[in-house]
Amino acid sequence: MEVWIIPLLGLMTIGAVLAFAWSSKKKTEKRMHDPNAPKSTLAADGPDTRG
């Protein structure tokens, strides 16, 4: 039987999620240190988009 397929797919999924999380973390940290990055509209000192 091909019992090894399920654990392999699980490990590949976990690996993909970890790679995506690591990439997002690096992108967020880079943006936090960029003084020219626009502020989020959810930030207290961000732009007011309400009419």
PyMOL Python script that loads the backbone (N, CA, C, O; Angstrom):
from pymol import cmd

cmd.read_pdbstr("""\
ATOM      1  N   MET A   1       0.830  -1.203   0.000  1.00  0.00           N
ATOM      2  CA  MET A   1       0.000   0.000   0.000  1.00  0.00           C
ATOM      3  C   MET A   1       0.866   1.255   0.000  1.00  0.00           C
ATOM      4  O   MET A   1       2.001   1.261   0.475  1.00  0.00           O
ATOM      5  N   GLU A   2       0.300   2.285  -0.535  1.00  0.00           N
ATOM      6  CA  GLU A   2       1.007   3.558  -0.612  1.00  0.00           C
ATOM      7  C   GLU A   2       0.678   4.413   0.609  1.00  0.00           C
ATOM      8  O   GLU A   2       0.074   5.477   0.472  1.00  0.00           O
ATOM      9  N   VAL A   3       1.059   3.971   1.774  1.00  0.00           N
ATOM     10  CA  VAL A   3       0.740   4.658   3.028  1.00  0.00           C
ATOM     11  C   VAL A   3       1.596   5.910   3.201  1.00  0.00           C
ATOM     12  O   VAL A   3       1.217   6.799   3.962  1.00  0.00           O
ATOM     13  N   TRP A   4       2.716   6.006   2.532  1.00  0.00           N
ATOM     14  CA  TRP A   4       3.642   7.122   2.712  1.00  0.00           C
ATOM     15  C   TRP A   4       3.143   8.405   2.054  1.00  0.00           C
ATOM     16  O   TRP A   4       3.694   9.475   2.316  1.00  0.00           O
ATOM     17  N   ILE A   5       2.127   8.331   1.217  1.00  0.00           N
ATOM     18  CA  ILE A   5       1.656   9.507   0.489  1.00  0.00           C
ATOM     19  C   ILE A   5       1.024  10.538   1.427  1.00  0.00           C
ATOM     20  O   ILE A   5       1.287  11.733   1.292  1.00  0.00           O
ATOM     21  N   ILE A   6       0.204  10.095   2.364  1.00  0.00           N
ATOM     22  CA  ILE A   6      -0.487  11.021   3.279  1.00  0.00           C
ATOM     23  C   ILE A   6       0.506  11.805   4.139  1.00  0.00           C
ATOM     24  O   ILE A   6       0.413  13.031   4.191  1.00  0.00           O
ATOM     25  N   PRO A   7       1.454  11.148   4.816  1.00  0.00           N
ATOM     26  CA  PRO A   7       2.441  11.941   5.586  1.00  0.00           C
ATOM     27  C   PRO A   7       3.279  12.863   4.712  1.00  0.00           C
ATOM     28  O   PRO A   7       3.628  13.964   5.137  1.00  0.00           O
ATOM     29  N   LEU A   8       3.606  12.432   3.505  1.00  0.00           N
ATOM     30  CA  LEU A   8       4.386  13.275   2.603  1.00  0.00           C
ATOM     31  C   LEU A   8       3.596  14.525   2.215  1.00  0.00           C
ATOM     32  O   LEU A   8       4.145  15.627   2.217  1.00  0.00           O
ATOM     33  N   LEU A   9       2.327  14.365   1.886  1.00  0.00           N
ATOM     34  CA  LEU A   9       1.498  15.521   1.556  1.00  0.00           C
ATOM     35  C   LEU A   9       1.350  16.456   2.752  1.00  0.00           C
ATOM     36  O   LEU A   9       1.347  17.676   2.586  1.00  0.00           O
ATOM     37  N   GLY A  10       1.228  15.902   3.945  1.00  0.00           N
ATOM     38  CA  GLY A  10       1.148  16.721   5.156  1.00  0.00           C
ATOM     39  C   GLY A  10       2.417  17.527   5.382  1.00  0.00           C
ATOM     40  O   GLY A  10       2.356  18.714   5.702  1.00  0.00           O
ATOM     41  N   LEU A  11       3.560  16.888   5.217  1.00  0.00           N
ATOM     42  CA  LEU A  11       4.835  17.591   5.400  1.00  0.00           C
ATOM     43  C   LEU A  11       5.045  18.659   4.328  1.00  0.00           C
ATOM     44  O   LEU A  11       5.585  19.728   4.611  1.00  0.00           O
ATOM     45  N   MET A  12       4.620  18.369   3.104  1.00  0.00           N
ATOM     46  CA  MET A  12       4.739  19.362   2.035  1.00  0.00           C
ATOM     47  C   MET A  12       3.835  20.564   2.318  1.00  0.00           C
ATOM     48  O   MET A  12       4.225  21.702   2.057  1.00  0.00           O
ATOM     49  N   THR A  13       2.642  20.326   2.845  1.00  0.00           N
ATOM     50  CA  THR A  13       1.728  21.416   3.180  1.00  0.00           C
ATOM     51  C   THR A  13       2.301  22.280   4.293  1.00  0.00           C
ATOM     52  O   THR A  13       2.272  23.508   4.212  1.00  0.00           O
ATOM     53  N   ILE A  14       2.818  21.638   5.328  1.00  0.00           N
ATOM     54  CA  ILE A  14       3.431  22.376   6.431  1.00  0.00           C
ATOM     55  C   ILE A  14       4.616  23.192   5.919  1.00  0.00           C
ATOM     56  O   ILE A  14       4.793  24.341   6.322  1.00  0.00           O
ATOM     57  N   GLY A  15       5.423  22.613   5.042  1.00  0.00           N
ATOM     58  CA  GLY A  15       6.565  23.325   4.471  1.00  0.00           C
ATOM     59  C   GLY A  15       6.129  24.535   3.665  1.00  0.00           C
ATOM     60  O   GLY A  15       6.746  25.597   3.754  1.00  0.00           O
ATOM     61  N   ALA A  16       5.065  24.383   2.875  1.00  0.00           N
ATOM     62  CA  ALA A  16       4.569  25.502   2.071  1.00  0.00           C
ATOM     63  C   ALA A  16       4.044  26.623   2.964  1.00  0.00           C
ATOM     64  O   ALA A  16       4.293  27.798   2.694  1.00  0.00           O
ATOM     65  N   VAL A  17       3.322  26.268   4.024  1.00  0.00           N
ATOM     66  CA  VAL A  17       2.788  27.275   4.951  1.00  0.00           C
ATOM     67  C   VAL A  17       3.930  27.999   5.657  1.00  0.00           C
ATOM     68  O   VAL A  17       3.890  29.222   5.799  1.00  0.00           O
ATOM     69  N   LEU A  18       4.934  27.271   6.094  1.00  0.00           N
ATOM     70  CA  LEU A  18       6.081  27.895   6.759  1.00  0.00           C
ATOM     71  C   LEU A  18       6.849  28.819   5.805  1.00  0.00           C
ATOM     72  O   LEU A  18       7.297  29.890   6.215  1.00  0.00           O
ATOM     73  N   ALA A  19       7.003  28.419   4.553  1.00  0.00           N
ATOM     74  CA  ALA A  19       7.698  29.266   3.580  1.00  0.00           C
ATOM     75  C   ALA A  19       6.911  30.548   3.329  1.00  0.00           C
ATOM     76  O   ALA A  19       7.500  31.624   3.234  1.00  0.00           O
ATOM     77  N   PHE A  20       5.589  30.445   3.219  1.00  0.00           N
ATOM     78  CA  PHE A  20       4.755  31.630   3.010  1.00  0.00           C
ATOM     79  C   PHE A  20       4.817  32.555   4.227  1.00  0.00           C
ATOM     80  O   PHE A  20       4.902  33.773   4.070  1.00  0.00           O
ATOM     81  N   ALA A  21       4.776  31.989   5.435  1.00  0.00           N
ATOM     82  CA  ALA A  21       4.835  32.793   6.655  1.00  0.00           C
ATOM     83  C   ALA A  21       6.189  33.500   6.770  1.00  0.00           C
ATOM     84  O   ALA A  21       6.248  34.670   7.151  1.00  0.00           O
ATOM     85  N   TRP A  22       7.251  32.809   6.449  1.00  0.00           N
ATOM     86  CA  TRP A  22       8.589  33.406   6.526  1.00  0.00           C
ATOM     87  C   TRP A  22       8.718  34.554   5.526  1.00  0.00           C
ATOM     88  O   TRP A  22       9.261  35.611   5.846  1.00  0.00           O
ATOM     89  N   SER A  23       8.215  34.331   4.321  1.00  0.00           N
ATOM     90  CA  SER A  23       8.264  35.369   3.288  1.00  0.00           C
ATOM     91  C   SER A  23       7.453  36.598   3.708  1.00  0.00           C
ATOM     92  O   SER A  23       7.909  37.729   3.541  1.00  0.00           O
ATOM     93  N   SER A  24       6.264  36.381   4.249  1.00  0.00           N
ATOM     94  CA  SER A  24       5.423  37.492   4.692  1.00  0.00           C
ATOM     95  C   SER A  24       6.069  38.252   5.837  1.00  0.00           C
ATOM     96  O   SER A  24       5.988  39.479   5.897  1.00  0.00           O
ATOM     97  N   LYS A  25       6.706  37.530   6.740  1.00  0.00           N
ATOM     98  CA  LYS A  25       7.379  38.168   7.878  1.00  0.00           C
ATOM     99  C   LYS A  25       8.515  39.063   7.397  1.00  0.00           C
ATOM    100  O   LYS A  25       8.663  40.188   7.876  1.00  0.00           O
ATOM    101  N   LYS A  26       9.310  38.579   6.464  1.00  0.00           N
ATOM    102  CA  LYS A  26      10.424  39.373   5.932  1.00  0.00           C
ATOM    103  C   LYS A  26       9.903  40.616   5.212  1.00  0.00           C
ATOM    104  O   LYS A  26      10.470  41.698   5.362  1.00  0.00           O
ATOM    105  N   LYS A  27       8.829  40.472   4.432  1.00  0.00           N
ATOM    106  CA  LYS A  27       8.261  41.605   3.702  1.00  0.00           C
ATOM    107  C   LYS A  27       7.713  42.646   4.677  1.00  0.00           C
ATOM    108  O   LYS A  27       7.883  43.846   4.464  1.00  0.00           O
ATOM    109  N   THR A  28       7.058  42.193   5.740  1.00  0.00           N
ATOM    110  CA  THR A  28       6.500  43.104   6.740  1.00  0.00           C
ATOM    111  C   THR A  28       7.610  43.850   7.474  1.00  0.00           C
ATOM    112  O   THR A  28       7.510  45.058   7.691  1.00  0.00           O
ATOM    113  N   GLU A  29       8.665  43.134   7.855  1.00  0.00           N
ATOM    114  CA  GLU A  29       9.780  43.779   8.554  1.00  0.00           C
ATOM    115  C   GLU A  29      10.461  44.818   7.658  1.00  0.00           C
ATOM    116  O   GLU A  29      10.842  45.892   8.124  1.00  0.00           O
ATOM    117  N   LYS A  30      10.610  44.497   6.386  1.00  0.00           N
ATOM    118  CA  LYS A  30      11.223  45.444   5.452  1.00  0.00           C
ATOM    119  C   LYS A  30      10.368  46.699   5.336  1.00  0.00           C
ATOM    120  O   LYS A  30      10.897  47.810   5.313  1.00  0.00           O
ATOM    121  N   ARG A  31       9.047  46.531   5.262  1.00  0.00           N
ATOM    122  CA  ARG A  31       8.147  47.675   5.147  1.00  0.00           C
ATOM    123  C   ARG A  31       8.129  48.508   6.432  1.00  0.00           C
ATOM    124  O   ARG A  31       8.008  49.731   6.366  1.00  0.00           O
ATOM    125  N   MET A  32       8.248  47.872   7.592  1.00  0.00           N
ATOM    126  CA  MET A  32       8.253  48.596   8.868  1.00  0.00           C
ATOM    127  C   MET A  32       9.460  49.523   8.968  1.00  0.00           C
ATOM    128  O   MET A  32       9.375  50.588   9.580  1.00  0.00           O
ATOM    129  N   HIS A  33      10.575  49.128   8.375  1.00  0.00           N
ATOM    130  CA  HIS A  33      11.798  49.926   8.463  1.00  0.00           C
ATOM    131  C   HIS A  33      11.931  50.933   7.326  1.00  0.00           C
ATOM    132  O   HIS A  33      12.912  51.674   7.271  1.00  0.00           O
ATOM    133  N   ASP A  34      10.954  50.969   6.416  1.00  0.00           N
ATOM    134  CA  ASP A  34      10.988  51.903   5.293  1.00  0.00           C
ATOM    135  C   ASP A  34      10.244  53.180   5.683  1.00  0.00           C
ATOM    136  O   ASP A  34       9.027  53.150   5.866  1.00  0.00           O
ATOM    137  N   PRO A  35      10.956  54.299   5.813  1.00  0.00           N
ATOM    138  CA  PRO A  35      10.280  55.540   6.216  1.00  0.00           C
ATOM    139  C   PRO A  35       9.356  56.102   5.137  1.00  0.00           C
ATOM    140  O   PRO A  35       8.505  56.939   5.437  1.00  0.00           O
ATOM    141  N   ASN A  36       9.506  55.664   3.899  1.00  0.00           N
ATOM    142  CA  ASN A  36       8.682  56.169   2.804  1.00  0.00           C
ATOM    143  C   ASN A  36       7.443  55.324   2.528  1.00  0.00           C
ATOM    144  O   ASN A  36       6.657  55.654   1.640  1.00  0.00           O
ATOM    145  N   ALA A  37       7.263  54.248   3.270  1.00  0.00           N
ATOM    146  CA  ALA A  37       6.094  53.388   3.061  1.00  0.00           C
ATOM    147  C   ALA A  37       4.845  54.118   3.534  1.00  0.00           C
ATOM    148  O   ALA A  37       4.863  54.744   4.594  1.00  0.00           O
ATOM    149  N   PRO A  38       3.761  54.051   2.768  1.00  0.00           N
ATOM    150  CA  PRO A  38       2.532  54.734   3.191  1.00  0.00           C
ATOM    151  C   PRO A  38       1.940  54.096   4.439  1.00  0.00           C
ATOM    152  O   PRO A  38       2.035  52.885   4.638  1.00  0.00           O
ATOM    153  N   LYS A  39       1.331  54.922   5.271  1.00  0.00           N
ATOM    154  CA  LYS A  39       0.696  54.423   6.499  1.00  0.00           C
ATOM    155  C   LYS A  39      -0.582  53.676   6.153  1.00  0.00           C
ATOM    156  O   LYS A  39      -1.244  53.977   5.160  1.00  0.00           O
ATOM    157  N   SER A  40      -0.911  52.718   6.971  1.00  0.00           N
ATOM    158  CA  SER A  40      -2.160  51.990   6.806  1.00  0.00           C
ATOM    159  C   SER A  40      -3.328  52.891   7.191  1.00  0.00           C
ATOM    160  O   SER A  40      -3.194  53.747   8.065  1.00  0.00           O
ATOM    161  N   THR A  41      -4.467  52.698   6.542  1.00  0.00           N
ATOM    162  CA  THR A  41      -5.648  53.477   6.914  1.00  0.00           C
ATOM    163  C   THR A  41      -6.164  53.058   8.287  1.00  0.00           C
ATOM    164  O   THR A  41      -6.987  53.761   8.874  1.00  0.00           O
ATOM    165  N   LEU A  42      -5.696  51.930   8.805  1.00  0.00           N
ATOM    166  CA  LEU A  42      -6.092  51.494  10.137  1.00  0.00           C
ATOM    167  C   LEU A  42      -5.185  52.072  11.224  1.00  0.00           C
ATOM    168  O   LEU A  42      -5.505  51.967  12.408  1.00  0.00           O
ATOM    169  N   ALA A  43      -4.072  52.674  10.846  1.00  0.00           N
ATOM    170  CA  ALA A  43      -3.157  53.266  11.818  1.00  0.00           C
ATOM    171  C   ALA A  43      -3.762  54.513  12.435  1.00  0.00           C
ATOM    172  O   ALA A  43      -4.527  55.232  11.793  1.00  0.00           O
ATOM    173  N   ALA A  44      -3.407  54.761  13.695  1.00  0.00           N
ATOM    174  CA  ALA A  44      -3.944  55.929  14.402  1.00  0.00           C
ATOM    175  C   ALA A  44      -3.525  57.225  13.709  1.00  0.00           C
ATOM    176  O   ALA A  44      -4.294  58.185  13.664  1.00  0.00           O
ATOM    177  N   ASP A  45      -2.311  57.250  13.173  1.00  0.00           N
ATOM    178  CA  ASP A  45      -1.834  58.454  12.498  1.00  0.00           C
ATOM    179  C   ASP A  45      -1.868  58.304  10.976  1.00  0.00           C
ATOM    180  O   ASP A  45      -1.172  59.029  10.264  1.00  0.00           O
ATOM    181  N   GLY A  46      -2.667  57.374  10.482  1.00  0.00           N
ATOM    182  CA  GLY A  46      -2.802  57.156   9.045  1.00  0.00           C
ATOM    183  C   GLY A  46      -3.781  58.126   8.417  1.00  0.00           C
ATOM    184  O   GLY A  46      -4.417  58.915   9.115  1.00  0.00           O
ATOM    185  N   PRO A  47      -3.904  58.068   7.089  1.00  0.00           N
ATOM    186  CA  PRO A  47      -4.811  58.982   6.388  1.00  0.00           C
ATOM    187  C   PRO A  47      -6.282  58.664   6.697  1.00  0.00           C
ATOM    188  O   PRO A  47      -6.644  57.501   6.874  1.00  0.00           O
ATOM    189  N   ASP A  48      -7.110  59.687   6.760  1.00  0.00           N
ATOM    190  CA  ASP A  48      -8.526  59.518   7.021  1.00  0.00           C
ATOM    191  C   ASP A  48      -9.238  59.313   5.684  1.00  0.00           C
ATOM    192  O   ASP A  48      -9.244  60.208   4.838  1.00  0.00           O
ATOM    193  N   THR A  49      -9.827  58.154   5.496  1.00  0.00           N
ATOM    194  CA  THR A  49     -10.491  57.865   4.223  1.00  0.00           C
ATOM    195  C   THR A  49     -12.009  57.962   4.334  1.00  0.00           C
ATOM    196  O   THR A  49     -12.721  57.736   3.356  1.00  0.00           O
ATOM    197  N   ARG A  50     -12.497  58.292   5.506  1.00  0.00           N
ATOM    198  CA  ARG A  50     -13.951  58.469   5.659  1.00  0.00           C
ATOM    199  C   ARG A  50     -14.360  59.808   5.058  1.00  0.00           C
ATOM    200  O   ARG A  50     -13.693  60.821   5.269  1.00  0.00           O
ATOM    201  N   GLY A  51     -15.432  59.808   4.328  1.00  0.00           N
ATOM    202  CA  GLY A  51     -15.923  60.977   3.613  1.00  0.00           C
ATOM    203  C   GLY A  51     -16.041  62.210   4.362  1.00  0.00           C
ATOM    204  O   GLY A  51     -16.451  63.231   3.809  1.00  0.00           O
TER     205      GLY A  51
END
""", "prot")
cmd.dss("prot")
cmd.show_as("cartoon", "prot")
cmd.util.cbc("prot")
cmd.orient("prot")
